[in-house]
Amino acid sequence: MDFSTIKNQMEAKDGTGYKNVREICADVRLVFKNAMKYNDERHDVHVMAKTLLGKFEEKWLQLLPKVAEEEKRREEEEAEAQLDMQLAQEAAHAKMAREISNELYDIDMHLEEVREMVIRKCRKMSTEEKRKLGAALSRLSAEDLSKALEIVAQNNPSFQATAEEVDLDIDAQTESTLWRLKFFVKDALEVQGKSSASKGDNTNTTTTATNNNKRKKEICDAIAKTAKKKSKSSLSINLGELRAMLSVSQMGQERISKSFSV
């Protein structure tokens, strides 16, 4: 290390120079210490290097407060720049999220329009198909049955799907509602079938789960019965019982899972 090298690095503009004044100070010390190391203590070079190093350290101590102040200022500027960059990134991400959300909403609306258009073009559902739909509704889980009632409420504002007890008149529903119910029931039963198949040959079921299924069947059985009538059919469903049944059923399933895991 020598003073020419130090000067070149101080003047470098390609990013290879010193990053801060402390690096310059370290190299200056190295120059003087090398001169002392490779020359005998009685040699003039050693003596002059030692003297200059002492002078340099005195000057450095005088400059140190300003150096510390400058370093603090730079740290604050870097922290502020980092914060600005982070805020800019967060704003960009938020904007992207809003744009994606809007696009997804537009896609959902378009799909709903297409679905409604397809349903409107469907033929009129026959009495036999209504009977089969009623029978299929009776096989839904309590949770899926609640979702089916929500589908009815979408096209019938006066229908209270969340009331404790509701009357569902299948024959009074629009063709659009009937076909939407049919598509929903078909998908729901397929999911239930796959779920049952995944459990395999498990015959270790609890009495609670059996009673819950029996109670659900009793509640939903009105659909299948009324489908046989020639006049309008209706169904009275107590949603409070459905919710309680669903909760107890889930607890029973958890107990079964725990017993098998042990």
Phi, psi and chi 1 to 4 in degrees:
 res  aa     phi    psi   chi1   chi2   chi3   chi4
   1 MET       -  137.6  179.8   58.4   62.3      -
   2 ASP  -144.5  172.7   54.6   55.4      -      -
   3 PHE   -69.1  -29.0  -71.1  115.5      -      -
   4 SER   -63.8  -42.9  -63.5      -      -      -
   5 THR   -63.4  -41.9  -57.5      -      -      -
   6 ILE   -61.5  -43.3  -66.6  174.4      -      -
   7 LYS   -63.5  -43.5 -179.2 -178.7  178.4 -178.2
   8 ASN   -61.5  -40.2  -68.9  -25.0      -      -
   9 GLN   -70.9  -31.5  -74.6 -169.8  -69.5      -
  10 MET   -67.9  -32.8  -70.3  175.5   62.1      -
  11 GLU   -94.9   -3.4  -63.6  174.9   -9.2      -
  12 ALA   -62.8  137.0      -      -      -      -
  13 LYS  -118.1    6.6  -60.9 -176.9 -177.6  -58.5
  14 ASP   -99.7   11.8   56.5   -3.1      -      -
  15 GLY    88.9    0.5      -      -      -      -
  16 THR   -94.8   -2.4   60.4      -      -      -
  17 GLY   -81.1 -167.2      -      -      -      -
  18 TYR   -69.0  144.0  -66.3  111.8      -      -
  19 LYS   -89.5  -27.2  -59.9  -62.5 -174.5  -65.3
  20 ASN  -155.3  170.3   53.8   67.6      -      -
  21 VAL   -69.9  -24.1   70.2      -      -      -
  22 ARG   -66.9  -31.7  -68.6 -176.3 -176.3  -87.1
  23 GLU   -66.3  -38.3  -67.1 -178.9   -4.4      -
  24 ILE   -63.4  -46.0  -58.9  173.9      -      -
  25 CYS   -57.6  -42.0  179.1      -      -      -
  26 ALA   -64.7  -41.4      -      -      -      -
  27 ASP   -69.5  -35.7  -80.4   -9.3      -      -
  28 VAL   -63.5  -43.5  170.8      -      -      -
  29 ARG   -58.9  -41.4  -74.7 -163.5 -175.8  102.7
  30 LEU   -62.5  -38.7 -178.5   60.4      -      -
  31 VAL   -59.9  -50.1  171.0      -      -      -
  32 PHE   -66.2  -39.7  -67.5  134.5      -      -
  33 LYS   -69.0  -36.5  -72.3 -178.1  178.8  179.7
  34 ASN   -63.9  -40.5  -76.3  -17.3      -      -
  35 ALA   -62.9  -36.6      -      -      -      -
  36 MET   -74.3  -35.4  -66.1  165.6   61.1      -
  37 LYS   -70.0  -41.1  179.5  177.8  179.0 -179.8
  38 TYR   -96.5   11.8  -64.0  107.5      -      -
  39 ASN  -133.1  143.3  -67.7  -83.8      -      -
  40 ASP   -62.2  152.2 -172.7   75.7      -      -
  41 GLU   -59.2  -30.1  -68.0 -178.2    1.6      -
  42 ARG   -86.3   -6.0  -65.3 -174.9  -64.5 -101.9
  43 HIS   -75.7  145.4 -163.0  -78.7      -      -
  44 ASP   -59.3  -37.5  -70.1  -16.3      -      -
  45 VAL   -62.5  -43.9  173.6      -      -      -
  46 HIS   -62.3  -45.5 -177.4  103.2      -      -
  47 VAL   -64.4  -44.9  174.8      -      -      -
  48 MET   -67.1  -38.8  -73.8 -172.8  -67.9      -
  49 ALA   -63.7  -40.5      -      -      -      -
  50 LYS   -65.4  -41.4 -175.2  175.3 -178.2  179.6
  51 THR   -65.2  -45.5  -58.2      -      -      -
  52 LEU   -66.8  -35.6  -70.1  173.3      -      -
  53 LEU   -62.6  -40.2  178.4   59.4      -      -
  54 GLY   -62.8  -44.2      -      -      -      -
  55 LYS   -61.3  -41.3  -64.8  -69.5 -175.3 -180.0
  56 PHE   -62.0  -43.3  174.6   77.0      -      -
  57 GLU   -63.7  -36.5  -65.8  -65.1   -8.4      -
  58 GLU   -63.6  -45.9  -69.8  177.2    4.4      -
  59 LYS   -63.2  -38.9  -67.2  -67.3 -175.5 -179.5
  60 TRP   -63.1  -40.5  172.4 -110.4      -      -
  61 LEU   -63.3  -33.8  -71.4  175.7      -      -
  62 GLN   -70.5  -35.6  -65.4  174.6    6.5      -
  63 LEU   -82.8  -17.7  -68.6  173.3      -      -
  64 LEU   -56.9  -43.3 -167.4   56.9      -      -
  65 PRO   -59.0  -41.1  -25.5   36.2      -      -
  66 LYS   -66.5  -38.2  -67.4 -176.6  178.6 -179.2
  67 VAL   -61.8  -45.6  172.3      -      -      -
  68 ALA   -62.2  -40.3      -      -      -      -
  69 GLU   -64.4  -42.1 -177.8  179.6   -9.7      -
  70 GLU   -65.7  -40.7  179.4   65.7   16.9      -
  71 GLU   -63.3  -40.1  -71.6  175.3  -18.5      -
  72 LYS   -63.7  -42.4 -177.8  179.0  179.8 -179.4
  73 ARG   -61.8  -41.9 -175.6 -174.9   64.7   80.6
  74 ARG   -66.6  -40.0  -72.8 -169.1  176.9 -175.2
  75 GLU   -61.4  -41.3  -71.9  176.8   -1.7      -
  76 GLU   -65.5  -39.8  -68.8  175.2   -8.5      -
  77 GLU   -65.3  -42.4  -71.3  179.2   -7.8      -
  78 GLU   -64.7  -40.8  -69.5  176.7   -2.0      -
  79 ALA   -64.6  -40.8      -      -      -      -
  80 GLU   -65.7  -41.1 -175.3  176.6   -4.9      -
  81 ALA   -64.5  -39.3      -      -      -      -
  82 GLN   -64.8  -40.4 -175.7   68.6   23.5      -
  83 LEU   -65.3  -42.9  179.2   59.3      -      -
  84 ASP   -61.2  -40.5  -69.1  -18.7      -      -
  85 MET   -65.0  -41.4 -177.4 -179.0  -62.0      -
  86 GLN   -65.0  -43.0 -178.2  178.0   -8.9      -
  87 LEU   -64.1  -38.0  -68.0  175.6      -      -
  88 ALA   -64.9  -40.8      -      -      -      -
  89 GLN   -65.2  -42.8  -70.0  177.6  -13.3      -
  90 GLU   -63.3  -39.9  -69.0  177.0   -3.6      -
  91 ALA   -64.3  -40.4      -      -      -      -
  92 ALA   -64.6  -42.0      -      -      -      -
  93 HIS   -65.2  -40.6  -68.6  162.8      -      -
  94 ALA   -63.7  -41.4      -      -      -      -
  95 LYS   -63.3  -42.8 -179.7 -179.4  178.6 -178.1
  96 MET   -63.0  -40.7 -175.9 -178.3  -61.0      -
  97 ALA   -63.6  -41.4      -      -      -      -
  98 ARG   -63.5  -42.6  -71.7 -166.2  -59.8  -89.3
  99 GLU   -63.8  -43.7  -68.6  174.8   -8.3      -
 100 ILE   -64.2  -41.0  -66.4  175.4      -      -
 101 SER   -61.9  -42.3  178.1      -      -      -
 102 ASN   -65.3  -40.3  -68.2  -24.0      -      -
 103 GLU   -64.6  -42.8  -71.0  178.0    2.1      -
 104 LEU   -63.7  -38.2  -69.5  175.8      -      -
 105 TYR   -63.5  -44.2  176.0   78.6      -      -
 106 ASP   -62.0  -39.7  -67.9  -20.4      -      -
 107 ILE   -65.4  -43.2  -68.3  173.2      -      -
 108 ASP   -61.1  -42.7  -72.8  -20.0      -      -
 109 MET   -64.4  -40.5  -66.8  -61.9  -64.8      -
 110 HIS   -65.5  -42.7 -179.7   66.3      -      -
 111 LEU   -63.3  -39.0  -70.9  175.6      -      -
 112 GLU   -65.1  -39.5 -175.0   63.9   23.1      -
 113 GLU   -63.7  -43.2  -68.5  174.7   -2.6      -
 114 VAL   -63.4  -42.4  172.3      -      -      -
 115 ARG   -62.0  -44.6 -174.5 -178.5 -177.7   90.0
 116 GLU   -64.2  -37.9  -73.4  -62.5  -33.8      -
 117 MET   -64.3  -42.1 -179.4  179.1   65.9      -
 118 VAL   -64.0  -43.1  171.4      -      -      -
 119 ILE   -65.4  -39.1  -69.8  175.2      -      -
 120 ARG   -63.2  -29.5  -75.8 -164.4  -61.2  -90.1
 121 LYS   -86.3   -3.8  -68.1 -175.5  177.7 -178.9
 122 CYS   -70.1  150.7  -72.2      -      -      -
 123 ARG   -70.0  169.8   57.9  177.8  173.0   74.7
 124 LYS   -72.0  135.9 -174.4  175.8 -178.9  179.5
 125 MET   -75.3  132.9 -171.5  173.9  -70.8      -
 126 SER   -77.4  167.5   65.9      -      -      -
 127 THR   -62.3  -38.8  -57.5      -      -      -
 128 GLU   -65.3  -39.7  176.9   63.5   15.3      -
 129 GLU   -66.8  -36.2  -73.5  174.6  -39.3      -
 130 LYS   -64.8  -39.7  -68.3 -179.6 -178.3  179.5
 131 ARG   -61.8  -43.9 -174.8 -168.4   68.0   78.1
 132 LYS   -65.9  -36.1  -69.4 -178.8  178.5  179.7
 133 LEU   -64.2  -42.0  176.4   58.8      -      -
 134 GLY   -62.1  -42.1      -      -      -      -
 135 ALA   -64.4  -38.3      -      -      -      -
 136 ALA   -67.6  -38.1      -      -      -      -
 137 LEU   -60.0  -34.5  -76.9  168.5      -      -
 138 SER   -69.3  -15.1   68.8      -      -      -
 139 ARG   -95.6   -2.4  -62.8 -161.4  -58.1  -87.0
 140 LEU   -72.1  153.9  -69.9  177.8      -      -
 141 SER   -72.0  164.9   65.8      -      -      -
 142 ALA   -59.8  -39.0      -      -      -      -
 143 GLU   -66.5  -45.7 -177.6  177.8    2.3      -
 144 ASP   -67.9  -32.4  -73.8  -24.2      -      -
 145 LEU   -65.3  -38.1 -174.5   56.4      -      -
 146 SER   -62.9  -39.3  -65.1      -      -      -
 147 LYS   -65.7  -36.5  -67.5  179.5 -179.9  179.2
 148 ALA   -63.7  -39.7      -      -      -      -
 149 LEU   -65.2  -33.8  -65.0  178.9      -      -
 150 GLU   -65.4  -35.5  -68.6  175.5    1.0      -
 151 ILE   -62.7  -41.7  -68.2  175.9      -      -
 152 VAL   -61.6  -40.5  175.8      -      -      -
 153 ALA   -67.7  -25.7      -      -      -      -
 154 GLN   -62.5  -38.3  -71.4  177.9    2.4      -
 155 ASN  -101.2    4.6  -70.3  -22.2      -      -
 156 ASN  -139.1   87.4 -172.9   -3.1      -      -
 157 PRO   -57.6  -28.2  -23.1   33.7      -      -
 158 SER   -78.8  -11.8   62.7      -      -      -
 159 PHE   -80.8  121.1 -176.7   77.5      -      -
 160 GLN   -94.4   91.9  -60.1  -64.6  -34.4      -
 161 ALA   -70.3  -23.2      -      -      -      -
 162 THR  -100.0    5.1   57.5      -      -      -
 163 ALA   -68.9  161.9      -      -      -      -
 164 GLU   -65.0  -34.7  -73.4  -60.2  -43.4      -
 165 GLU  -139.5  129.6 -174.1  170.2  -20.6      -
 166 VAL  -128.8  153.3  -62.9      -      -      -
 167 ASP  -111.6  117.7  -69.2  -36.3      -      -
 168 LEU  -106.7  112.8  175.5   60.2      -      -
 169 ASP   -98.5  103.1 -171.7  -11.3      -      -
 170 ILE   -63.9  -42.8  -64.6  179.8      -      -
 171 ASP   -66.3  -21.0  -70.2  -24.5      -      -
 172 ALA   -86.0   -6.3      -      -      -      -
 173 GLN   -79.4  150.6  -55.5  -51.9  -47.6      -
 174 THR   -70.6  159.9   63.7      -      -      -
 175 GLU   -60.3  -37.0  -67.3  -60.6  -40.3      -
 176 SER   -60.0  -45.2  173.4      -      -      -
 177 THR   -65.3  -42.3  -60.6      -      -      -
 178 LEU   -61.5  -44.6  -69.9  174.7      -      -
 179 TRP   -70.3  -35.0  -77.5  103.0      -      -
 180 ARG   -64.6  -40.2  -68.5 -173.6   66.7 -176.6
 181 LEU   -62.3  -41.6  -79.6  173.7      -      -
 182 LYS   -62.5  -45.3 -177.9  175.5 -179.0  178.6
 183 PHE   -62.9  -42.7  -66.5  147.3      -      -
 184 PHE   -64.5  -46.6  170.2   77.6      -      -
 185 VAL   -61.9  -41.2  169.8      -      -      -
 186 LYS   -58.7  -49.0  179.6  176.7  178.7  -64.9
 187 ASP   -64.3  -42.8  -66.7  -20.2      -      -
 188 ALA   -63.5  -42.0      -      -      -      -
 189 LEU   -68.8  -32.7  -68.7  179.5      -      -
 190 GLU   -64.3  -41.9  -73.6 -179.9   -4.2      -
 191 VAL   -64.2  -42.8  172.5      -      -      -
 192 GLN   -62.5  -37.9  -72.6 -178.9 -165.7      -
 193 GLY   -65.2  -42.5      -      -      -      -
 194 LYS   -64.7  -38.3  -67.6  179.0 -179.4  178.3
 195 SER   -64.8  -40.3  177.2      -      -      -
 196 SER   -67.1  -39.3  -60.5      -      -      -
 197 ALA   -65.9  -34.4      -      -      -      -
 198 SER   -67.5  -22.8   64.9      -      -      -
 199 LYS   -79.1  -10.6  -66.1  179.6 -178.7  179.1
 200 GLY    66.9 -134.5      -      -      -      -
 201 ASP   -99.2   26.5  -62.7  -32.4      -      -
 202 ASN   -64.1  111.7  -74.3  -20.1      -      -
 203 THR  -107.7    2.7   56.8      -      -      -
 204 ASN   -86.0   72.5 -174.8   15.1      -      -
 205 THR   -99.7  152.4   57.9      -      -      -
 206 THR   -89.0  159.7   62.7      -      -      -
 207 THR   -65.2  -33.2  -56.8      -      -      -
 208 THR   -62.4  -46.5  -58.7      -      -      -
 209 ALA   -62.9  -39.0      -      -      -      -
 210 THR   -64.4  -44.1  -58.1      -      -      -
 211 ASN   -65.2  -36.7  -70.1  -22.5      -      -
 212 ASN   -63.0  -45.5  -73.6  -22.7      -      -
 213 ASN   -62.7  -38.0  -69.1  -27.0      -      -
 214 LYS   -65.1  -42.6 -178.1  178.5  178.6 -179.4
 215 ARG   -65.4  -41.3 -178.5   56.4 -179.2  155.5
 216 LYS   -60.4  -41.2  177.8  179.6   75.2   67.3
 217 LYS   -62.8  -40.1 -176.2   65.5  170.2   62.5
 218 GLU   -65.1  -39.8  -68.9  174.2   -5.0      -
 219 ILE   -66.9  -42.7  -65.9  174.3      -      -
 220 CYS   -85.2  -10.6  -60.5      -      -      -
 221 ASP   -63.5  -21.8 -166.1   48.4      -      -
 222 ALA   -61.6  -28.8      -      -      -      -
 223 ILE   -64.5  -49.0  -60.6  177.5      -      -
 224 ALA   -65.4  -37.1      -      -      -      -
 225 LYS   -67.9  -45.6  -71.5 -178.2  179.3  179.4
 226 THR   -71.0  -19.3   54.3      -      -      -
 227 ALA   -65.8  -20.2      -      -      -      -
 228 LYS   -82.4  -14.8  -62.9  178.5 -179.0  178.8
 229 LYS   -77.1  150.8  -64.9 -179.8 -179.7 -179.8
 230 LYS   -80.6  -29.5  -65.2 -178.4  179.3  179.5
 231 SER   -82.7 -175.1   59.4      -      -      -
 232 LYS   -62.7  142.7  -70.0 -174.8  177.0 -179.5
 233 SER  -107.0  148.1   56.1      -      -      -
 234 SER  -140.6  160.2   63.5      -      -      -
 235 LEU  -138.8  129.5  169.5   64.8      -      -
 236 SER  -102.9  120.6  178.0      -      -      -
 237 ILE  -123.9  126.5  -57.2  176.1      -      -
 238 ASN   -92.0  105.4 -169.5  -53.5      -      -
 239 LEU   -70.6  -28.6  -63.8 -175.4      -      -
 240 GLY   -60.3  -42.7      -      -      -      -
 241 GLU   -66.5  -37.0  -66.8 -177.7   -0.8      -
 242 LEU   -62.5  -44.8  -76.8  177.1      -      -
 243 ARG   -63.9  -44.1  -63.0 -170.7 -172.5   98.6
 244 ALA   -62.9  -40.3      -      -      -      -
 245 MET   -64.0  -42.0  177.6 -175.2   64.3      -
 246 LEU   -62.2  -41.8  178.0   60.0      -      -
 247 SER   -63.6  -46.1  176.2      -      -      -
 248 VAL   -66.1  -38.5  174.6      -      -      -
 249 SER   -60.7  -41.9  176.9      -      -      -
 250 GLN   -64.0  -39.0  -69.8  174.1  -18.6      -
 251 MET   -64.3  -38.9  -67.6  172.8   61.1      -
 252 GLY   -65.1  -39.8      -      -      -      -
 253 GLN   -64.4  -36.5  -68.6  175.5   -3.1      -
 254 GLU   -64.8  -39.7  -69.6  177.2   -2.4      -
 255 ARG   -64.3  -39.4  -65.1 -166.0 -172.0   98.9
 256 ILE   -63.2  -44.4  -64.6  173.1      -      -
 257 SER   -60.5  -42.1  -59.9      -      -      -
 258 LYS   -65.3  -39.0  -70.4 -179.2  179.1  178.6
 259 SER   -65.4  -37.5   64.1      -      -      -
 260 PHE   -72.2  -35.1  -78.7  119.9      -      -
 261 SER   -66.9  -31.4   63.9      -      -      -
 262 VAL   -70.9      -  173.1      -      -      -
